[in-house]
Structures are given as structure tokens and as C-alpha cells.
Amino acid sequence: MQDRVADIPTPAVLVDMSRLAFNLEAMQDKAAKEGVRLRPHTKTHKSIAMANRQRELGAHGLTVAKMGEAEMFARAGFDDIRIAYALIGEEKYARALRLSESGCRISFCVDTMEGARAASSFFASRGATVDVLIETDIGYGRCGVRWDQSEAAGFGAEVDALPGLNVVGILTHAGHAYNGPKDESESLQAALQRVSDQERDRMLDFADALRTAGVGAAVDGSLEISVGSTPSISAFTNTERHGFRVTEIRPGNYLYLDMTQANLGVAPLDRCSLTVLATVISRHDNADGTQRFFLDSGKKVLTSDTAFRADGYGQILSGTQPAQPMDGTVINGLSEEHGWVRATSDVDVSVGDRLRIVPNHSCVVVNTQPELYLVNGDDVVGRIVVDGQSLVV
Ligand SMILES: Cc1ncc(COP(=O)(O)O)c(C=O)c1O
């Protein structure tokens, strides 16, 4: 066990304790202020310890993307797990049924009649009923029925009438909040506000249409209205429309943040709690007067994800306390085990130096590691085990 950051073998992934605490608390406070339940998406941390912390702070249930994650968190004692995903296949339904028979409230998404009928026939033929949410596309263009199509409300009513399925709510992910401003005249903040307002209003309009179509939960007012991405929630305000309000938010990335969020204006760089610690393993001068140096972290740690308005594959920081970008450096290439950095001649970096990098996308970086180092300044104060790292189904 290393006690000092200086002794950690690299490459490694660090999480700053106080920034983590700040981010976790800020999101819980936001949920309380807006009168919604926070059901964090655990695909970011895949960690039982982090989920426990979110629950201690007031999170109401968990969100997962995969059945295996649901099983892992259920084994750890979580009893209300939402699979924010269109679950397809009898093998998955059988696992969902087992979890629900063990006392865990399981819910998942449906967005096609084929999927709904398959789930209905599986659960109904076993005398069981499962909670489902109608996945709704309010502009991202991924899965989901479009909120504004006249057939969408009818689809909800048809699903509601199927045996074995209990339509408890509607769910959307405003992933287009990651696109940033629509044109040069729009500011970062205005873009976040636009998508966030759109996410709320379109969901409330859809709830209204479902009520008109006679969907039970919309008629009796119990309909769960679940929204969320970290960027859209950063600008979220809850207001009433047609007598409905958003009931639940599902951000995931917010506890670690990354260059994507910083560049979108979701949070400043100094709120990013997760960094990659890398060692400079080689340095050479270029013919044009610049220099190139190489880090011991390549695609397998930084991942090849790009980020909104980012020049490279993560931002190198100056100094050991993550705060300021190291000017004049760009991670402009990656091979599996090498990070390629182009630097201006005045950048003072030597072989053996250890640098911190805010990655472009923390969720995928976490999934490369069995555990992360929890740090406080120069001290290592614990480990965050990524319990779900190897779960692929
Ligand atoms: C369905 C769904 N819900 C919630 C989230 C959480 O969003 P974010 O990663 O922006 O916090 C995601 C992220 O991919 C998602 O796909």
C-alpha cells in the first residue's frame, strides 16, 4: 500500500478526495433544491463504495446500463435498481426476474413493440409483472420513441395494456447536451440551458399526451418522469407543466467530471476530481524547435475518446495539485501504451517527471482500472475499487 502519491506506480488513476466530496454533495443538494430524486447512473464509477456514498447522501435508488451491474449492486444490498436501457432477450429477462424475486425492485426501458411484447410474454407466462419505463427521445436521436409523434402516446397505452408489464414512467437521456452551442451566437451556458429546458418540457408534454391516451400512471399522477445527463442537469430547474413535474434525475459523470464537462462549461477544471498520473518516459527535440515527449499512458488508460473543443486526448496539468493546464502541451497522439505529447520549447519537462492529466471522458478511463487511488494532496488515503470493471453483459 502506497502512502504517498509520489510512490504510486504509474500509470494510475487518482481521485481527489475533497473534489469528489464536493461534487457528490453539490448534486445531492441540487436534487433537493429542485424537488427531485437523485438516482445516479453508476456506469461512471462501477463502484459499490461510491454507490454507498451516494445513498448515504440521499440518492434514491441506482441507475445501471447492464444486467450484470444490476446484479452486482443488488448483491451489495441495493433494492431499487433501474436499468436505463432497452432490455432485450430471454436470458436478460430471466436474470431480471430472479433479481425481482429476490426482493429488488427492478425496472427497465422499452421503446419498441417487439421489445415490449417479448418482455410481456416472458413475464406474464411466469405469472410475474415487471416495472418498465417508456424510453423517450426528446432530441438526442438514440433509442426511444419520439415525444412529439402522435403514435408515441398510443405506443405507451399499448404497452400499458400488455400483461406482465407495469408502465411506471418515462425516461430520457439528453445526450445532445454534449454537442455544445448550436451556433457561434450561443454561449456555452445558453446551450446547456436550452437542452435542459427542452428535456424537461418535452418530457412533461409527453406525460400529458400519455394521460390523454389513458396510460394508468399518467392518469393517476404516479408517473415517474426521469431525465438526465450531467450537462443537462447542470442547468436543470424543475417547473410544473400540464400538472406534471420531473420526478427523478440520473446524472452519472458528475462525481469525477472531465475535460468534456470542463469544455462544455458544466464545471471549471478545478472541480475535476479524477486525473491520470503518468510518467514522462522519453523526450526528444523536433526539427522545428518544438519538442515531443512520451507518457507511459496510452489508449489503454487515457482511452481514445475525444472531447468537445479539446485539442488532444486529455489536458496535462502543471504541478501536482490539479488546477492549471500546462500551457504549450498537447497530447496529440496515442498508441496502446504511449501518450504522444507535442510541446513548445519552453515547456520544462524532463524524463522521469510525473504529470497529472484530466482525461477527456472519465467514465471510460475508470473502466480501464481495477481500482483508483483516493488522494488528499500528496497523500494516498484509500482505494476506490471498480467492482464492476469486468462486467460486460
Ligand atoms: C440512459 C442514460 N442515463 C443517464 C446517463 C448519465 O449521463 P452522464 O454521463 O452525462 O452523467 C447516461 C449516460 O450515458 C445514459 O446513457
The ligand as a Tripos MOL2 file, in Angstrom:
@<TRIPOS>MOLECULE
LIG
   16    16     1     0     0
SMALL
NO_CHARGES

@<TRIPOS>ATOM
      1 C1        -29.6300    6.4670  -20.2770 C.3       1 LIG1
      2 C2        -28.6060    7.3100  -19.5870 C.ar      1 LIG1
      3 N1        -28.9370    7.9260  -18.4550 N.ar      1 LIG1
      4 C3        -28.0630    8.6950  -17.7770 C.ar      1 LIG1
      5 C4        -26.7680    8.8710  -18.2400 C.ar      1 LIG1
      6 C5        -25.8000    9.7040  -17.4360 C.3       1 LIG1
      7 O1        -25.3170   10.7740  -18.1860 O.3       1 LIG1
      8 P1        -23.9200   11.4620  -17.8880 P.3       1 LIG1
      9 O2        -22.8670   10.5010  -18.2250 O.co2     1 LIG1
     10 O3        -23.9130   12.6570  -18.7730 O.co2     1 LIG1
     11 O4        -23.9170   11.8420  -16.4580 O.co2     1 LIG1
     12 C6        -26.3750    8.2220  -19.4210 C.ar      1 LIG1
     13 C7        -25.0170    8.3680  -19.9300 C.2       1 LIG1
     14 O5        -24.5940    7.8180  -20.8880 O.2       1 LIG1
     15 C8        -27.3210    7.4280  -20.1100 C.ar      1 LIG1
     16 O6        -26.9990    6.8100  -21.2570 O.3       1 LIG1
@<TRIPOS>BOND
     1     1     2 1
     2     2     3 ar
     3     2    15 ar
     4     3     4 ar
     5     4     5 ar
     6     5     6 1
     7     5    12 ar
     8     6     7 1
     9     7     8 1
    10     8     9 2
    11     8    10 1
    12     8    11 1
    13    12    13 1
    14    12    15 ar
    15    13    14 2
    16    15    16 1
@<TRIPOS>SUBSTRUCTURE
     1 LIG1         1 GROUP 0 **** ****
